[in-house]
Amino acid sequence: MAGIFATIGDKLGLRGGGDKVQYLLAGTLVLVILISLVAAISSFTGGGRDKGPNEFHYYDVVTGEEFVLSRDQMMEQSKMEGPGGPEGMPGGMMPGMPGMRVINPSTGERNGIPMMQCPACKKWFVTEAMKSADPQAMMMMDMGPSICTHCGVNITEYYREQSKNRKKKK
């Protein structure tokens, strides 16, 4: 083992004893361990990553009211459901999943369906497919085109064009 340290010391120009090389290697090892710990802790806490939107827009299908729920309100609704989900819904479903209606805070009723923001006009709207009460149909995502009710833009086509334009610029 001492031969390895001597060879490394010679290559690094650290002559005059194996102690210097051992300190150098020990310091390098400590540095690698610290970097690994910081990376591991950061990955567990989600440090530096975008956690997604903080607001979720919904439309009440009974009252016609538009409302916004925060991430914390969404988490609170999912805790209220319990392990099996709300009555009549498959277990494991969370509020906001396709086919799952959320509670409107002003009425207390489960009539809220997700809204989509149009990338062209930036207004929020509800697609016809989202109005379906059938969770299985929603999970299949056979929803047809998502067309903005404000400006008439087909959202799928809009993003397809944006993608083509980005590829042309490269």
Salt bridges, closest charged atoms under 4 A:
GLU81 OE2 - ARG110 NH2 2.66
GLU128 OE2 - LYS131 NZ 3.40
GLU157 OE2 - ARG160 NH1 2.73
GLU161 OE2 - LYS164 NZ 3.89
